[in-house]
Amino acid sequence: MLHLCQRIYNLLDEIKEESEEKTYLLVAHNGISRVVESYFRNMENGEFAAFGIKNCEVRKYEF
């Protein structure tokens, strides 16, 4: 699980470092959506485990 989290965090770091402003659409299941949410928000274990998104839900994150 930690390797997966590190890969997602590295991807988000790369996107953040790009100088050109772009919009990215990341499609993920709840396991990966938890990791993305935790990148942008400090979460406790219970919050991390309980987090989920609905089918076809769109979330916007900004660096």
Buried (B, 14 or more C-beta within 10 A) or exposed (E): EEEEBEEBBEBBEEEEEEEEEEEEEEEEEEEBBBBBBBBEEEBEEEEEEEBEBEEEEEEEEEE
